[in-house]
Amino acid sequence: MYQTLDIERQGAVATLWMNRPDVFNAFDEQLIADLHAACTALDADDSVRIVVLAGRGKHFSAGADLNWMKRASGYTEAENRADALRFAGMLRALSGMRKPTIARVQGAALGGGTGLTAACDMAIASEDASFATSEVKFGIIPAVISPYVLRAIGPRHALRYFQSAERIGARRALEMGLVGEVVPLQDLDAAVQKLADTLLTCGPGAQFAAKQLVGAVNARPIDDATTEETARRIAAQRATEEAKDGITAFLDKRPPQWMAQA
């Protein structure tokens, strides 16, 4: 179905493999279009509970394809805006999925590769992984990926790395919050599988509601409006059939329905 992607299914876990290893899974128009379409399709598939984003070969993604960058350098401002909106739409489709997303990162994750990592809900990296918001080295800025990277590392780190384009090693990325776990390369798949298995024990509707909760509450003051908002959200979730089954299952010492269906 896709020119630049492979999708592997293992039960309720779908792994979305970027498959351009000859160019280190660098972005071009086709990969962006394929990623957007695949994220949309997987999000609509209720048999998929977890989405893992990965890259074939030695590297997760080396960022923008040089040929794509060369073409873009000749675009008008309007053409560049349309091109950037396609990239932004893909990242938003990935970030906004109703199900948990995990970035499986090895090797280089530069520019847009850092953006992809940050757009996923969580990320596990191998010890050889490295990141960079390298755009300023080319006289451009990491504009489209900035909302996701800022969400992950905060404005103080962003002020440095957006301007310096320094390489960020896996351990430093862990300290900054860009990734949640760093493991030896040979243990990367096992670590991703362990996290996916943990996620599958939780209610899918509750997971999406929890993702929305983070977006709604983050950076808000703890005031009457926030108190009312959080109370409204838990009340709505408690009234769902999923919540009723989850609580009953715990009291009855049985697995909830979503685990039986996984």
C-alpha positions in Angstrom: 0.0 0.0 0.0 2.9 2.4 0.7 6.0 3.1 -1.3 8.2 4.1 1.7 6.7 2.1 4.6 6.2 -1.4 5.9 3.6 -2.2 8.5 4.0 -5.3 10.7 1.3 -6.6 13.0 1.8 -8.6 16.1 -1.5 -9.0 17.8 -2.8 -5.6 18.7 0.6 -3.9 18.1 1.3 -2.4 14.7 4.9 -1.4 13.9 5.2 1.3 11.3 8.6 0.9 9.6 10.1 3.8 7.6 11.7 1.8 4.8 14.3 4.0 3.1 17.5 2.6 4.7 19.6 3.6 1.7 19.1 7.3 2.6 18.8 6.7 6.4 15.0 7.0 6.2 15.3 10.7 5.2 12.1 12.6 4.6 10.8 13.5 1.2 7.3 14.2 -0.1 6.4 10.5 -0.5 7.5 9.5 3.0 5.5 12.4 4.5 2.4 11.4 2.5 2.8 7.7 3.3 3.3 8.4 7.1 0.2 10.7 7.1 -1.9 8.1 5.3 -0.7 5.2 7.5 -1.3 7.1 10.8 -4.8 7.9 9.7 -5.5 4.3 8.7 -4.1 2.8 11.8 -5.9 5.2 14.0 -9.2 4.2 12.4 -8.4 0.4 12.9 -9.9 -0.6 16.3 -8.0 -3.9 16.2 -4.8 -1.8 16.6 -4.1 -0.8 20.2 -0.5 0.3 20.1 1.5 1.9 17.2 5.3 1.7 17.2 7.2 4.0 14.8 10.6 2.6 13.7 13.2 2.9 10.9 14.7 0.2 8.9 18.5 -0.1 8.8 21.1 1.6 11.1 19.3 4.8 11.6 15.8 5.9 12.7 15.7 9.0 10.4 18.4 11.4 9.3 15.9 14.2 8.7 15.2 15.9 5.4 16.2 14.3 2.2 18.8 16.5 0.5 17.1 16.3 -2.9 13.8 17.4 -1.2 15.7 20.3 0.4 17.2 21.2 -2.9 13.8 21.2 -4.6 12.3 23.3 -1.7 15.0 25.9 -2.0 13.6 26.8 -5.4 10.0 27.0 -4.2 8.1 30.3 -3.9 7.0 31.3 -0.4 3.5 30.0 -1.1 4.9 26.7 -2.4 7.1 26.4 0.7 4.1 27.1 3.0 2.1 24.3 1.3 5.0 21.9 1.6 5.5 22.8 5.3 1.7 22.3 5.9 1.9 18.8 4.5 4.7 18.0 6.9 2.9 19.6 9.8 -0.3 17.7 9.0 1.6 14.4 9.2 3.1 15.2 12.6 -0.2 16.2 13.9 -1.8 13.0 12.6 0.9 11.0 14.5 0.7 13.1 17.7 -3.1 13.1 17.7 -3.7 9.3 17.4 -6.3 7.9 19.8 -3.9 5.1 20.8 -0.5 5.1 22.5 2.5 5.6 20.2 6.1 4.6 20.8 9.1 5.8 18.9 11.7 3.0 18.6 14.9 5.0 17.9 18.4 3.8 16.9 21.2 5.6 15.2 20.6 9.1 13.9 17.3 10.9 14.6 18.1 14.3 13.2 15.9 17.3 12.3 12.5 15.8 11.4 13.7 12.5 13.0 13.9 14.4 16.3 10.4 15.8 15.5 9.0 12.3 14.9 10.5 11.1 18.2 8.9 14.0 20.1 5.5 13.6 18.3 5.1 10.1 19.7 3.7 9.7 23.2 6.8 8.0 24.4 10.2 7.0 23.0 12.8 4.3 23.7 16.3 4.8 22.3 19.3 2.6 21.8 22.6 3.7 23.4 23.9 4.7 19.9 21.0 7.0 19.2 21.7 10.7 18.6 19.4 13.6 18.0 19.6 17.2 16.8 17.5 20.1 15.7 20.0 20.7 13.0 18.0 23.1 10.8 20.0 26.3 11.6 23.1 24.6 10.0 21.2 25.0 6.7 20.0 28.5 7.4 16.5 27.4 8.3 14.6 26.8 11.5 12.9 23.8 13.2 9.5 25.5 12.9 7.1 22.6 12.1 8.6 20.2 14.7 8.9 22.9 17.4 5.6 22.3 19.2 6.4 18.7 19.8 10.1 19.1 20.7 9.2 22.0 23.0 6.6 19.8 24.7 9.3 17.2 25.2 12.3 19.2 26.4 10.9 22.6 27.4 11.8 26.1 26.3 15.2 26.4 28.1 16.7 23.4 26.3 15.0 24.4 23.1 16.6 27.9 23.2 20.0 26.2 23.2 19.6 23.4 20.8 17.4 25.2 18.3 20.2 27.7 17.9 23.3 25.5 18.3 22.3 22.4 16.3 24.4 20.4 18.6 24.2 16.6 18.6 22.4 15.2 21.6 23.4 11.8 22.7 21.0 9.2 24.0 21.8 9.7 27.7 21.5 13.5 27.3 18.2 13.0 25.5 17.0 10.9 28.5 18.0 13.6 30.9 16.1 16.3 28.9 13.0 14.2 28.6 13.1 13.6 24.8 13.2 9.8 25.4 12.0 7.9 28.4 14.4 5.0 28.3 17.8 4.1 26.9 18.9 0.5 26.3 21.7 -1.4 24.5 20.9 -1.8 20.8 20.4 -5.5 21.1 17.8 -5.0 23.8 15.8 -2.3 21.9 13.1 -4.6 20.5 12.6 -6.3 23.9 12.2 -3.0 25.7 9.7 -1.7 23.2 7.7 -5.0 23.5 7.8 -4.8 27.3 6.3 -1.3 27.2 3.7 -2.3 24.6 2.7 -5.3 26.7 2.3 -3.0 29.7 0.1 -0.6 27.7 -2.1 -3.4 26.5 -3.2 -4.1 30.1 -4.8 -0.7 30.3 -8.2 0.5 29.0 -8.0 1.9 25.4 -10.7 4.5 26.0 -9.1 5.6 29.2 -5.7 5.9 27.5 -7.1 8.3 24.9 -8.9 10.2 27.6 -5.6 10.4 29.5 -3.8 11.7 26.4 -6.5 14.4 26.0 -6.2 15.2 29.7 -2.5 16.0 29.4 -3.2 18.4 26.6 -6.1 20.1 28.5 -4.4 20.5 31.8 -0.7 21.2 30.9 0.5 24.7 31.8 -2.9 25.7 33.2 -3.1 27.4 36.6 -4.6 25.3 39.4 -7.8 27.4 39.7 -11.6 26.9 39.8 -11.7 26.3 36.1 -9.1 23.6 36.1 -10.7 22.0 39.1 -14.0 21.9 37.3 -12.4 20.6 34.1 -10.7 17.7 35.8 -13.9 16.8 37.8 -15.9 16.8 34.5 -13.4 14.6 32.8 -13.3 11.9 35.5 -17.0 11.9 35.9 -17.4 11.4 32.1 -14.9 8.5 32.1 -16.4 6.8 35.1 -19.7 6.6 33.3 -18.3 4.6 30.4 -18.8 0.9 29.9 -15.1 0.5 29.9 -14.7 2.0 33.3 -17.6 -0.1 34.7 -16.0 -3.3 33.4 -12.6 -2.3 34.6 -13.7 -1.7 38.2 -15.9 -4.8 38.2 -13.1 -6.9 36.8 -10.7 -5.7 39.5 -13.3 -6.6 42.3 -14.0 -9.9 40.7 -10.3 -10.7 40.2 -10.7 -11.3 36.5 -9.1 -9.7 33.4 -11.1 -6.8 31.9 -12.7 -7.2 28.5 -10.0 -5.1 26.7 -7.3 -7.6 27.8 -9.3 -10.5 26.5 -9.7 -8.7 23.1 -6.0 -7.7 22.8 
